[in-house]
Amino acid sequence: MPDSSLRAEALGANLPPLVVQAERVAATVMQGVHGRRRAGTGDSFWQFRPYLAGDAATRVDWRQSARADRLYVRETEWEAAQTVVLWRDGGGRMEWRSHLAETTKRERASLLLLALAALLLRGGERVRLLPGPPRSFHGRGALPALAAALATHTATPMATPMAAQADDPGDAGSLPRHARLVLFSDFLAPLEQTRAMAARFAARPLRGKLLQVMDPAEEVLPYAGRRRFEGLLGELPALLPRVEAVRDLYAERLALHRAALGDLAQGLGWSFATHRTDHRPETALLALWQALAPS
């Protein structure tokens, strides 16, 4: 059996606990449906507007009308399912964890993706996985199938976020119009690669969010003395005689890289956020859930 098949089986064996954990994380965040901020059939109040000829008398809000000495209609918000497209980087860098964390970056990104999917599916939304089948998952019972699809994609080596995307830009064009897009990665690849990846979606009216998942050691560089650092993607090793001597420079470079990622996201009308694997996943999930709320 090919190595990729063996790896897929191993990942699949771990999926049930991951799904259970994702459901538990999702259960800590309030669920609901996303409104579209337009009038229509729904339960949530949106706005009052003046009565127009042809409006049914049952739609008049008599209390509001009495206050203003004119007739007002109470409009509700159109609550309709939207499609949220999710992608999680499965590259070699995401496999790493330090002594400061209990989980790899990939495991945490997978958990957040599935927990977010659980919330969306419970709220009646549709979820699409990239790369994945050209269909959306729908209904609360779809989470195990989505998790299985995520494990299958992980079995394919991914060198960079660019390589982890769809096979060609045409797949981005096939996404539903006005879908939401959430990308999970450490985004430590050269900025040009991330920019090229994002450009695949720029032609579509998508609202996107980049969530950078980082190990705490990547944040603070806690090592001291003589250290040898080896890359996870075939890079040449680097031997540093005194790690503490470069800690400030490292922090400066990381801050500049993050600022550039934030500028990239802002230029596309997207948002950018960070999450550490030693922090609670519920905090990141709540922020994601709020970011997907209508503006």
Sequence and secondary structure as in RCSB ss.txt:
>XXXX:A:sequence
MPDSSLRAEALGANLPPLVVQAERVAATVMQGVHGRRRAGTGDSFWQFRPYLAGDAATRVDWRQSARADRLYVRE
TEWEAAQTVVLWRDGGGRMEWRSHLAETTKRERASLLLLALAALLLRGGERVRLLPGPPRSFHGRGALPALAAAL
ATHTATPMATPMAAQADDPGDAGSLPRHARLVLFSDFLAPLEQTRAMAARFAARPLRGKLLQVMDPAEEVLPYAG
RRRFEGLLGELPALLPRVEAVRDLYAERLALHRAALGDLAQGLGWSFATHRTDHRPETALLALWQALAPS
>XXXX:A:secstr
  HHHHHHHHHHHTHHHHHHHHHHHHTTS     EEEEESS SSEEEEEE  TT  GGGB HHHHHHHTS EEEE
EEEE   EEEEEE  SGGGG   TT SS HHHHHHHHHHHHHHHHHHTT EEEEESS SS EESGGGHHHHHHHH
HHHHTS  SSHHHHS SSTHHHHTS TT EEEEEE   S HHHHHHHHHHHHTS  EEEEEEEE HHHHH    S
SEEE  SSS   EEES GGGGHHHHHHHHHHHHHHHHHHHHHTT EEEEEETTS HHHHHHHHHHHTS  
